[in-house]
Amino acid sequence: MATAENTAGEIVAPPPPTDSLRGRLQQAVTNIKAFSQQQKIAAAAALALAIALIAGALLWNSKPDQAVLFSNFDEHDGGEIIAALQQQNVPYSVSGDGRAILVPAPVVHETRLRLAAAGLPKGGLVGFEIMDTQKLGVSQFNEQVTYQRALEGELARTIQSIASVVGARVHLAMPKQTAFLRDDQKPTASVMVQMRPGRALDANQVAGIVHLVASSVPKMNDAGVAVVDQNGELLTREDPLRRSGLDPTQLRYIEEVESGLNRRIENILTPMFGKGNFRAQVAADIDFNQVEQTAETYRPNPAPEQAIRSQQTSEQQNRDQGPQGVPGALTNQPPVPATAPITVPPVPPQTGAGEQPQSSSRSAVLNYELDRTIQHIKQALGQIKRLSVAVVINHRSAQLPTGEPQALPIGDEEITRIANLVREAVGYNAARGDTINVTSSPFAEPTGAPPPPPLWKDPEMIEMGKEGGKYLLVIAAILFAYFAIIRPLLRTVIPPPPREEPTAAGDEEYDDEEGVDVELSAAARAEDYETRLARAREMAREDPKSVAELIKQWMGAVDEGGRK
């Protein structure tokens, strides 16, 4: 190896590389052949472990998305579903709580259709398909029990189709039919429903379930059906408000009336002041009394308009026939008037036989028509008895000449104009006692939003941390496999080229590809390129022989290496 020392600031070209890629590969093959059998096995095992670690980390990170195939299924159905998935070679997993079966998302719909064609899941209920396996010689009692089970299962399946219901059980109590009417009993039913989390059945849905069950069983009425939820609460009980005489629908009607009037006020004032610059509230007093009134009135007809309803006149005349009978008989003589013992009045003279006394009577009945009025009044429900309206308007913001904002109240004239508009919007009626109050007041500044949660409690950050942690674990596994297994193995097979130590303190040694060592002094390293170039030119002029000898040594080193 040729060595050139530069103690006076000589400049030497950098050395070329010493080893080629082919030589390093040949050295690696030689080193591998030199390994013992145990070293080869250990190296292969370490390399396989590194590949498996990297591949496992990549596969774990790129796990395909899974979707729910079935959830909240019966345990018996779950076993049959898993067995069917194993037969179809479909990968699956079970959730931590054991209530859901997960399969890869791309095949979830196809798998669900295949299982549905196989009749899975059955839902733990038996329907009318149980009648398909009837055997000969079955007693009438067994047939009745089988029919009742099938009917209960079909009703439960129908109830489960409601969106809010996740499970249902139906129990029918069907008494034996009898020929005696006094012993006849009506069938009854009990329904147990399991609701989805956060869902509930309203009164109309409960009534629909009751009517569905009652209409499916002969001779069953709605009163014989009881519906209970998973908490044991009876859903078909009578509303306590209705039992006490209160109707919840009346409260909802009042809210609808008040909200409708509020919307009218908002539609009037929003274009004038903008949304959020006013508040309106209406209190309505609604009359829900049911009043029916019947009145019958009689009034006399005035004299010019009198109408005769009926008239009856009767006239009678009588003549006295006088004494009759055999002349001379005492009985035919009229009685002598009685006389007092003291005074004896004179006897009135008897009339002549030719004259007869006469009596007459006359009567008349006249009926006039009367002015009769019959009135039946039934007042409608939900009439407004009284309205109370309150409107508050925010102060208007104005800008002072100095540029600062200032809130100014609304004038009395404008408040009066607003009150008139509100009267017309709500249908103000003074006879009803309605009141309207409009005022202006500054609104309080809205409170600031609550402070955001810390980063370690933010759900988005937690999710991002989980995703980032997965990638960090993959990168850590790859780095561990490289630095702990692959890199030591490569250094054992292909060792790095050795480097020579510097010959003097403060000097740096550079190895070129020809193996020539060039040493630069500290003064030479401190000079720049132009100074070194000028120094080399000066040396060539002063001592051309030494420079030529140095160039010959360089050319000789190149020739010995066999490279240009």
C-alpha positions as CSV (number, residue, x, y, z in Angstrom):
1,M,0.0,0.0,0.0
2,A,1.5,3.4,-1.0
3,T,1.4,6.1,1.6
4,A,1.7,9.9,0.9
5,E,2.3,12.2,3.8
6,N,1.5,16.0,3.5
7,T,3.1,17.8,6.3
8,A,3.6,21.1,4.5
9,G,0.1,21.4,3.2
10,E,0.2,19.1,0.2
11,I,-3.2,18.2,-1.4
12,V,-3.9,14.6,-2.2
13,A,-7.0,13.3,-4.0
14,P,-9.5,11.1,-2.0
15,P,-9.1,7.3,-2.3
16,P,-11.6,5.2,-4.3
17,P,-13.7,2.5,-2.6
18,T,-11.9,-0.7,-1.7
19,D,-14.6,-3.4,-2.0
20,S,-17.2,-4.2,-4.6
21,L,-20.7,-5.6,-4.3
22,R,-19.7,-8.9,-5.9
23,G,-16.9,-9.3,-3.5
24,R,-19.2,-8.8,-0.5
25,L,-21.7,-11.3,-1.8
26,Q,-18.9,-13.9,-2.3
27,Q,-17.7,-13.2,1.2
28,A,-21.2,-13.7,2.5
29,V,-21.6,-17.1,0.7
30,T,-18.2,-18.1,2.1
31,N,-19.2,-17.2,5.6
32,I,-22.5,-19.1,5.4
33,K,-20.7,-22.2,4.1
34,A,-18.3,-21.9,7.1
35,F,-21.2,-22.1,9.6
36,S,-21.8,-25.3,11.4
37,Q,-25.0,-27.3,11.1
38,Q,-26.3,-25.9,14.4
39,Q,-25.5,-22.3,13.4
40,K,-27.3,-22.7,10.1
41,I,-30.4,-24.1,11.9
42,A,-30.3,-21.3,14.5
43,A,-29.9,-18.6,11.7
44,A,-32.9,-20.1,9.7
45,A,-35.1,-20.2,12.9
46,A,-34.2,-16.6,13.7
47,L,-35.0,-15.5,10.2
48,A,-38.3,-17.4,10.2
49,L,-39.2,-15.9,13.5
50,A,-38.5,-12.4,12.2
51,I,-40.6,-13.0,9.1
52,A,-43.5,-14.5,11.2
53,L,-43.4,-11.5,13.6
54,I,-43.5,-9.0,10.8
55,A,-46.2,-10.8,9.0
56,G,-48.3,-11.3,12.1
57,A,-48.1,-7.6,13.0
58,L,-49.2,-6.6,9.5
59,L,-52.1,-9.1,9.4
60,W,-53.2,-8.0,12.9
61,N,-53.2,-4.4,11.8
62,S,-55.0,-5.2,8.5
63,K,-57.7,-7.3,10.1
64,P,-60.9,-7.1,7.9
65,D,-63.9,-5.3,9.2
66,Q,-66.6,-7.5,10.7
67,A,-70.3,-6.9,10.8
68,V,-73.0,-8.3,13.1
69,L,-74.6,-11.4,11.6
70,F,-77.2,-12.0,14.4
71,S,-77.6,-10.5,17.8
72,N,-79.8,-11.2,20.9
73,F,-80.5,-14.8,19.7
74,D,-81.5,-17.8,21.7
75,E,-78.7,-20.0,22.9
76,H,-80.0,-23.0,21.0
77,D,-80.2,-21.0,17.8
78,G,-76.7,-19.7,18.5
79,G,-75.2,-23.2,18.5
80,E,-77.0,-24.1,15.3
81,I,-75.8,-20.9,13.6
82,I,-72.2,-21.6,14.6
83,A,-72.4,-25.1,13.3
84,A,-73.8,-23.9,10.0
85,L,-71.0,-21.3,9.7
86,Q,-68.4,-24.0,10.3
87,Q,-70.0,-26.2,7.6
88,Q,-69.9,-23.3,5.1
89,N,-66.2,-22.4,6.1
90,V,-67.2,-18.8,7.0
91,P,-64.9,-17.2,9.6
92,Y,-66.8,-15.9,12.6
93,S,-66.2,-14.5,16.0
94,V,-68.4,-14.0,19.1
95,S,-68.7,-10.7,20.9
96,G,-67.4,-10.4,24.4
97,D,-70.9,-10.6,26.0
98,G,-71.8,-13.6,23.8
99,R,-74.9,-11.8,22.4
100,A,-73.7,-11.3,18.8
101,I,-72.0,-13.3,16.1
102,L,-69.7,-11.4,13.8
103,V,-68.6,-12.3,10.3
104,P,-66.5,-10.5,7.6
105,A,-68.5,-7.5,6.4
106,P,-68.3,-8.4,2.6
107,V,-70.1,-11.7,3.2
108,V,-72.6,-10.8,5.9
109,H,-75.6,-10.4,3.7
110,E,-74.9,-13.5,1.7
111,T,-74.4,-15.6,4.9
112,R,-77.6,-14.2,6.4
113,L,-79.6,-15.2,3.3
114,R,-78.1,-18.7,3.4
115,L,-79.0,-19.2,7.0
116,A,-82.5,-17.8,6.5
117,A,-83.0,-20.4,3.7
118,A,-82.0,-23.1,6.3
119,G,-84.6,-21.7,8.8
120,L,-82.1,-20.0,11.1
121,P,-82.5,-18.4,13.5
122,K,-85.7,-19.9,14.7
123,G,-86.0,-17.4,17.5
124,G,-86.6,-20.0,20.2
125,L,-90.3,-20.0,19.2
126,V,-92.4,-22.8,17.6
127,G,-95.0,-21.8,15.1
128,F,-97.5,-23.7,12.9
129,E,-94.6,-25.6,11.4
130,I,-94.9,-27.9,14.4
131,M,-98.1,-29.2,12.8
132,D,-96.1,-30.6,9.9
133,T,-94.6,-33.4,12.0
134,Q,-97.9,-34.8,13.4
135,K,-98.0,-38.5,13.9
136,L,-100.9,-40.9,13.7
137,G,-102.6,-42.0,16.9
138,V,-102.1,-38.6,18.7
139,S,-104.8,-38.0,21.3
140,Q,-107.2,-35.0,21.0
141,F,-105.6,-33.5,24.1
142,N,-102.1,-33.5,22.5
143,E,-103.5,-32.0,19.3
144,Q,-105.1,-29.2,21.4
145,V,-101.8,-28.5,23.2
146,T,-99.8,-28.6,20.0
147,Y,-102.3,-26.1,18.4
148,Q,-102.0,-23.8,21.4
149,R,-98.2,-23.9,21.3
150,A,-98.2,-23.1,17.6
151,L,-100.7,-20.2,18.1
152,E,-98.6,-18.8,20.9
153,G,-95.5,-18.9,18.8
154,E,-97.1,-17.3,15.8
155,L,-98.4,-14.4,18.0
156,A,-95.0,-13.9,19.6
157,R,-93.3,-13.8,16.2
158,T,-95.9,-11.2,15.0
159,I,-95.4,-9.0,18.1
160,Q,-91.6,-9.2,17.7
161,S,-91.9,-7.6,14.3
162,I,-92.7,-4.3,16.0
163,A,-89.7,-2.0,15.8
164,S,-89.6,-1.3,19.6
165,V,-89.9,-5.0,20.6
166,V,-86.9,-7.3,20.6
167,G,-88.6,-10.3,22.2
168,A,-92.0,-11.5,23.1
169,R,-93.8,-14.4,24.8
170,V,-97.5,-15.2,24.7
171,H,-99.4,-17.4,27.1
172,L,-103.0,-18.4,26.2
173,A,-105.5,-19.7,28.8
174,M,-108.1,-21.4,26.7
175,P,-110.8,-23.1,28.9
176,K,-112.5,-26.3,27.8
177,Q,-115.7,-25.8,25.9
178,T,-118.9,-26.9,27.6
179,A,-122.5,-27.3,26.5
180,F,-123.9,-25.3,29.5
181,L,-124.0,-21.5,28.9
182,R,-123.7,-20.7,32.6
183,D,-120.4,-22.5,32.8
184,D,-119.0,-20.9,29.6
185,Q,-115.7,-19.0,30.2
186,K,-113.9,-16.6,27.9
187,P,-110.2,-17.3,27.0
188,T,-107.6,-14.9,28.3
189,A,-104.0,-14.1,27.3
190,S,-100.8,-12.8,28.9
191,V,-98.1,-11.1,26.7
192,M,-94.6,-10.5,27.9
193,V,-92.6,-8.0,25.8
194,Q,-88.9,-7.2,26.0
195,M,-88.1,-3.7,24.7
196,R,-85.0,-2.4,23.0
197,P,-82.7,-0.2,25.1
198,G,-84.1,3.3,25.3
199,R,-87.4,2.4,23.6
200,A,-91.0,2.2,25.0
201,L,-94.5,1.4,23.8
202,D,-97.1,4.2,23.8
203,A,-100.7,3.7,24.6
204,N,-101.7,3.2,20.9
205,Q,-99.1,0.4,20.4
206,V,-100.2,-1.4,23.6
207,A,-103.8,-1.2,22.4
208,G,-102.7,-2.5,19.0
209,I,-101.0,-5.6,20.7
210,V,-104.1,-6.2,22.8
211,H,-106.4,-6.0,19.8
212,L,-104.1,-8.3,17.7
213,V,-104.1,-11.0,20.4
214,A,-107.9,-10.7,21.0
215,S,-108.7,-10.9,17.3
216,S,-106.6,-14.0,16.9
217,V,-108.3,-16.2,19.5
218,P,-112.0,-17.0,19.2
219,K,-114.3,-15.6,21.9
220,M,-111.6,-13.5,23.4
221,N,-112.2,-9.8,24.2
222,D,-109.8,-7.0,24.8
223,A,-110.4,-7.0,28.5
224,G,-108.9,-10.5,28.8
225,V,-105.5,-9.5,27.5
226,A,-102.7,-8.3,29.8
227,V,-99.4,-6.9,28.5
228,V,-96.3,-6.8,30.7
229,D,-92.8,-5.5,29.9
230,Q,-89.4,-6.9,30.9
231,N,-89.5,-4.8,34.1
232,G,-92.7,-6.4,35.3
233,E,-94.7,-3.2,34.7
234,L,-98.3,-3.7,33.6
235,L,-98.9,-1.8,30.4
236,T,-102.6,-2.4,30.0
237,R,-103.6,-0.9,33.3
238,E,-106.0,2.1,33.4
239,D,-104.4,5.5,33.4
240,P,-104.6,6.9,36.9
241,L,-105.1,10.4,35.5
242,R,-108.2,9.2,33.6
243,R,-109.4,7.4,36.7
244,S,-109.2,10.6,38.8
245,G,-111.1,12.5,36.1
246,L,-108.1,14.1,34.4
247,D,-107.3,13.6,30.7
248,P,-103.6,13.8,29.6
249,T,-104.8,14.7,26.1
250,Q,-106.2,17.9,27.4
251,L,-102.7,19.0,28.6
252,R,-101.3,18.2,25.1
253,Y,-104.1,20.2,23.5
254,I,-103.3,23.2,25.7
255,E,-99.6,22.9,24.7
256,E,-100.5,22.8,21.0
257,V,-102.7,25.9,21.3
258,E,-100.1,27.8,23.1
259,S,-97.3,26.8,20.8
260,G,-99.4,27.7,17.8
261,L,-100.0,31.2,19.1
262,N,-96.3,31.5,19.9
263,R,-95.5,30.6,16.3
264,R,-97.8,33.3,15.1
265,I,-96.1,35.9,17.2
266,E,-92.7,34.7,16.1
267,N,-93.7,34.9,12.4
268,I,-94.7,38.6,13.0
269,L,-91.7,39.8,15.0
270,T,-88.9,37.8,13.5
271,P,-88.7,40.0,10.3
272,M,-88.7,43.1,12.5
273,F,-86.1,42.3,15.2
274,G,-84.4,39.1,14.0
275,K,-84.3,35.7,15.6
276,G,-83.2,35.7,19.2
277,N,-83.9,39.4,19.9
278,F,-87.3,38.7,21.5
279,R,-89.2,36.2,23.6
280,A,-92.9,35.5,23.6
281,Q,-95.0,33.3,25.9
282,V,-98.7,32.6,25.7
283,A,-100.8,31.2,28.6
284,A,-104.2,29.9,27.4
285,D,-107.1,29.1,29.7
286,I,-109.1,26.4,28.0
287,D,-112.6,25.3,29.0
288,F,-113.1,21.5,28.8
289,N,-116.5,21.5,30.5
290,Q,-119.2,19.6,28.6
291,V,-122.4,21.7,28.8
292,E,-125.8,20.8,27.4
293,Q,-128.7,23.2,27.9
294,T,-132.4,22.9,26.9
295,A,-134.8,25.9,27.4
296,E,-138.6,26.3,26.7
297,T,-140.0,29.9,26.7
298,Y,-143.6,31.1,26.5
299,R,-144.5,34.6,25.6
300,P,-147.9,36.2,24.9
301,N,-148.7,37.3,21.4
302,P,-149.1,41.0,20.9
303,A,-152.7,42.2,20.2
304,P,-152.4,42.7,16.4
305,E,-150.8,39.3,15.9
306,Q,-153.2,37.2,18.1
307,A,-154.0,33.9,16.5
308,I,-157.1,31.9,17.6
309,R,-156.1,28.3,18.2
310,S,-159.7,27.0,19.1
311,Q,-163.2,28.4,19.8
312,Q,-166.2,26.7,21.3
313,T,-169.7,28.3,21.9
314,S,-172.8,26.6,23.5
315,E,-176.3,27.9,24.1
316,Q,-179.2,26.2,26.0
317,Q,-182.9,27.1,26.6
318,N,-185.4,25.3,29.0
319,R,-189.2,25.7,29.4
320,D,-191.1,24.8,32.7
321,Q,-194.0,22.4,31.9
322,G,-196.0,23.2,35.1
323,P,-198.2,20.7,37.0
324,Q,-199.3,17.5,35.3
325,G,-201.4,14.6,36.3
326,V,-205.1,13.7,37.1
327,P,-207.0,16.8,37.9
328,G,-208.2,17.0,41.5
329,A,-205.5,14.7,42.8
330,L,-203.6,16.1,45.6
331,T,-200.3,15.0,44.2
332,N,-200.7,17.2,41.2
333,Q,-200.9,20.4,43.2
334,P,-197.8,22.3,43.7
335,P,-196.5,22.4,47.2
336,V,-197.6,25.2,49.3
337,P,-194.7,27.4,50.5
338,A,-193.9,26.9,54.1
339,T,-195.0,29.6,56.4
340,A,-193.6,30.6,59.6
341,P,-195.8,30.4,62.6
342,I,-195.6,34.1,63.3
343,T,-195.9,35.6,59.8
344,V,-197.9,34.2,57.1
345,P,-196.7,35.5,53.8
346,P,-199.2,35.7,51.1
347,V,-199.2,32.8,48.6
348,P,-198.0,33.9,45.2
349,P,-200.7,33.8,42.6
350,Q,-200.8,30.8,40.4
351,T,-200.1,31.2,36.8
352,G,-202.6,30.4,34.3
353,A,-202.6,27.0,32.6
354,G,-201.7,28.5,29.2
355,E,-198.5,30.2,30.2
356,Q,-195.1,28.2,30.7
357,P,-191.9,29.6,32.3
358,Q,-188.7,29.7,30.1
359,S,-184.9,29.5,31.0
360,S,-181.8,29.9,28.7
361,S,-177.9,29.6,29.1
362,R,-175.0,30.6,26.8
363,S,-171.2,29.8,27.1
364,A,-168.2,30.3,24.9
365,V,-164.6,29.0,25.1
366,L,-161.9,30.8,23.0
367,N,-158.2,29.5,22.9
368,Y,-155.4,31.7,21.5
369,E,-151.9,30.4,20.3
370,L,-148.9,31.2,22.5
371,D,-145.3,32.2,21.4
372,R,-143.3,29.0,22.5
373,T,-139.5,28.7,22.0
374,I,-137.5,25.5,22.7
375,Q,-133.7,25.9,22.6
376,H,-131.1,23.0,23.0
377,I,-127.5,24.2,23.3
378,K,-124.3,21.9,23.5
379,Q,-121.1,23.8,23.9
380,A,-118.0,22.6,22.1
381,L,-114.9,21.3,24.0
382,G,-111.7,23.2,24.1
383,Q,-113.0,26.8,23.9
384,I,-110.6,29.5,24.9
385,K,-111.8,31.3,28.0
386,R,-108.9,33.7,28.4
387,L,-105.5,34.5,26.9
388,S,-102.4,36.0,28.6
389,V,-99.6,37.1,26.3
390,A,-96.2,38.4,27.4
391,V,-93.6,39.7,24.9
392,V,-90.1,41.0,25.9
393,I,-87.9,42.6,23.2
394,N,-84.2,43.1,23.5
395,H,-82.7,46.6,23.4
396,R,-81.4,47.7,20.1
397,S,-77.7,48.2,19.6
398,A,-76.6,51.6,18.4
399,Q,-73.1,53.1,17.8
400,L,-72.0,56.2,19.6
401,P,-70.0,58.9,17.8
402,T,-67.0,57.6,19.5
403,G,-67.5,54.2,17.9
404,E,-68.5,52.3,21.0
405,P,-71.7,50.2,20.9
406,Q,-74.6,51.1,23.1
407,A,-78.0,49.4,23.8
408,L,-81.0,51.6,23.5
409,P,-84.5,50.8,24.7
410,I,-87.5,50.7,22.3
411,G,-89.8,53.7,22.4
412,D,-93.3,53.7,23.7
413,E,-94.8,54.3,20.2
414,E,-93.1,51.2,18.8
415,I,-94.1,49.1,21.8
416,T,-97.7,50.2,21.2
417,R,-97.5,49.3,17.5
418,I,-96.0,45.9,18.5
419,A,-98.8,45.3,21.0
420,N,-101.4,46.0,18.3
421,L,-99.7,43.5,16.0
422,V,-99.7,40.9,18.7
423,R,-103.4,41.5,19.4
424,E,-104.2,40.8,15.8
425,A,-102.0,37.8,15.6
426,V,-103.5,35.9,18.7
427,G,-107.1,37.0,18.2
428,Y,-107.4,39.4,21.1
429,N,-110.9,39.6,22.6
430,A,-111.5,42.2,25.3
431,A,-114.8,40.7,26.3
432,R,-113.0,37.5,27.2
433,G,-110.6,39.3,29.5
434,D,-107.5,38.7,27.4
435,T,-104.3,40.6,28.4
436,I,-101.2,41.5,26.5
437,N,-98.0,42.9,27.9
438,V,-95.1,44.1,25.7
439,T,-91.9,45.4,27.3
440,S,-88.3,46.1,26.3
441,S,-85.3,44.9,28.3
442,P,-81.7,44.1,27.7
443,F,-80.9,40.4,27.3
444,A,-78.2,38.8,29.2
445,E,-75.1,37.7,27.4
446,P,-75.1,34.0,26.5
447,T,-72.9,31.9,28.8
448,G,-69.9,30.5,27.1
449,A,-69.8,26.9,26.0
450,P,-68.6,24.4,28.5
451,P,-64.8,23.8,28.4
452,P,-63.8,20.9,26.2
453,P,-62.8,17.7,27.9
454,P,-59.1,17.1,28.3
455,L,-57.3,15.2,25.5
456,W,-57.1,12.0,27.4
457,K,-60.9,12.0,27.8
458,D,-61.9,13.2,24.3
459,P,-63.5,10.2,22.5
460,E,-62.0,11.3,19.2
461,M,-58.6,11.5,20.6
462,I,-59.0,8.1,22.3
463,E,-60.0,6.6,19.0
464,M,-57.1,8.2,17.2
465,G,-54.8,7.0,20.0
466,K,-56.0,3.4,19.5
467,E,-55.5,3.6,15.8
468,G,-52.1,5.2,16.2
469,G,-51.1,2.6,18.8
470,K,-51.9,-0.2,16.4
471,Y,-49.5,1.3,13.8
472,L,-46.9,2.0,16.5
473,L,-47.0,-1.6,17.6
474,V,-46.5,-2.8,14.0
475,I,-43.6,-0.4,13.6
476,A,-42.1,-1.5,16.9
477,A,-42.4,-5.2,15.9
478,I,-40.7,-4.6,12.6
479,L,-37.9,-2.6,14.2
480,F,-37.4,-5.2,16.9
481,A,-37.2,-8.0,14.3
482,Y,-34.7,-6.0,12.3
483,F,-32.4,-4.8,15.1
484,A,-32.7,-7.9,17.3
485,I,-32.6,-10.6,14.6
486,I,-32.0,-9.6,11.0
487,R,-29.2,-7.0,11.6
488,P,-27.1,-9.2,13.9
489,L,-27.5,-12.1,11.4
490,L,-26.4,-9.9,8.5
491,R,-23.4,-8.7,10.4
492,T,-22.4,-12.2,11.2
493,V,-22.8,-13.2,7.5
494,I,-21.4,-10.0,6.0
495,P,-19.0,-8.3,8.4
496,P,-18.3,-4.6,7.7
497,P,-14.8,-3.7,6.3
498,P,-12.2,-2.9,8.9
499,R,-11.0,0.6,9.3
500,E,-7.4,1.6,10.2
501,E,-6.7,3.8,13.2
502,P,-5.2,7.3,12.6
503,T,-1.4,7.4,12.8
504,A,-1.0,10.8,14.6
505,A,-3.0,12.9,17.0
506,G,-4.9,15.7,15.4
507,D,-4.6,14.1,11.9
508,E,-7.5,12.4,10.0
509,E,-6.9,9.3,7.8
510,Y,-8.8,8.7,4.6
511,D,-8.7,5.4,2.8
512,D,-9.4,5.5,-0.9
513,E,-10.4,2.6,-3.0
514,E,-6.7,1.9,-3.9
515,G,-5.6,1.5,-0.2
516,V,-3.5,4.7,-0.3
517,D,-3.4,6.5,3.0
518,V,-3.4,10.4,2.9
519,E,-2.6,12.3,6.0
520,L,-3.4,16.0,6.3
521,S,-1.9,18.3,8.9
522,A,-4.0,20.6,11.0
523,A,-2.7,23.7,9.1
524,A,-3.6,22.1,5.8
525,R,-7.1,21.3,6.9
526,A,-7.6,24.9,8.0
527,E,-6.7,26.3,4.5
528,D,-9.4,26.7,1.9
529,Y,-9.4,25.4,-1.7
530,E,-7.9,28.5,-3.4
531,T,-5.0,28.6,-0.9
532,R,-4.2,25.0,-1.4
533,L,-4.4,25.3,-5.2
534,A,-2.0,28.3,-5.1
535,R,0.4,26.4,-2.9
536,A,0.3,23.4,-5.3
537,R,1.1,25.6,-8.3
538,E,4.0,27.3,-6.4
539,M,5.4,23.8,-5.5
540,A,5.2,22.7,-9.1
541,R,7.2,25.8,-10.2
542,E,9.8,25.6,-7.5
543,D,10.3,21.8,-7.5
544,P,8.9,20.2,-10.6
545,K,10.9,17.1,-10.1
546,S,9.3,16.2,-6.8
547,V,5.8,16.9,-8.2
548,A,6.5,14.6,-11.2
549,E,7.8,11.9,-8.8
550,L,4.6,12.2,-6.8
551,I,2.5,11.9,-9.9
552,K,4.4,8.8,-11.0
553,Q,3.8,7.3,-7.5
554,W,0.0,7.9,-8.0
555,M,0.0,6.4,-11.4
556,G,2.0,3.4,-10.1
557,A,-0.6,2.9,-7.3
558,V,-3.4,2.9,-9.9
559,D,-1.6,0.4,-12.1
560,E,-1.0,-1.9,-9.2
561,G,-4.7,-2.0,-8.4
562,G,-5.6,-2.7,-12.0
563,R,-8.2,0.1,-12.1
564,K,-8.4,3.4,-13.9
